[in-house]
Amino acid sequence: MTRPEQPASGSSAPPVVPSIPLNAEPVRQNGDASVGSLVKEVTTHVSTLVRAEVELAKTEITAEVKKGLQGSVFFVVAGAIAVFSLFFLFIAVAEAFNLIWPSQQWAGYLVTFGLMLGAAGLAGFLGYLKVRKIRAPERTIESAKESVEVLRRGGSDSRGNAA
């Protein structure tokens, strides 16, 4: 497989995918080619075309994934700071409850703990409900099975259409 060439340093141009030659054999000028050799040549060209398309897609996706990963680092840092700052929020809530019950300071912290536990339980339950709704990609599975059957039958689908 060919590797994508990287642009010149400092350039923001997308990576270039070099072309893949279709055939190393010279082009025949006469019309004496057999059907078998023509089918072989077409098969080779289609295979090469598919490989080139996959290489192009892989190159484009890799570049975009790298950009996404670089950006996601900042989201992770922001999330970590937000999570650690929640600790101070919960202390402030507990101290606010202590203003209500000044003689029983432990009660404010216990109520805050209960509220945090309730919020965690609610978030966990909502997550469970969302995950429970996940289904298998049935249309994709059916399409893949149908493609296998079409190839086994020699190129016609269930409706008799040529593939």
Stockholm file with secondary structure:
# STOCKHOLM 1.0

chainA/1-163         MTRPEQPASGSSAPPVVPSIPLNAEPVRQNGDASVGSLVKEVTTHVSTLVRAEVELAKTEITAEVKKGLQGSVFFVVAGAIAVFSLFFLFIAVAEAFNLIWPSQQWAGYLVTFGLMLGAAGLAGFLGYLKVRKIRAPERTIESAKESVEVLRRGGSDSRGNAA
#=GR chainA/1-163 SS CCCCBCCCTTCCSCCBCCCCCSCSSCCCCSSCCCHHHHHHHHHHHHHHHHHHHHHHHHHHHHHHHHHHHHHHHHHHHHHHHHHHHHHHHHHHHHHHHHHHSTTCHHHHHHHHHHHHHHHHHHHHHHHHHHHHTCCCCHHHHHHHHHHHHHHHHTSBCTTSCBC
#=GC SS_cons         CCCCBCCCTTCCSCCBCCCCCSCSSCCCCSSCCCHHHHHHHHHHHHHHHHHHHHHHHHHHHHHHHHHHHHHHHHHHHHHHHHHHHHHHHHHHHHHHHHHHSTTCHHHHHHHHHHHHHHHHHHHHHHHHHHHHTCCCCHHHHHHHHHHHHHHHHTSBCTTSCBC
//
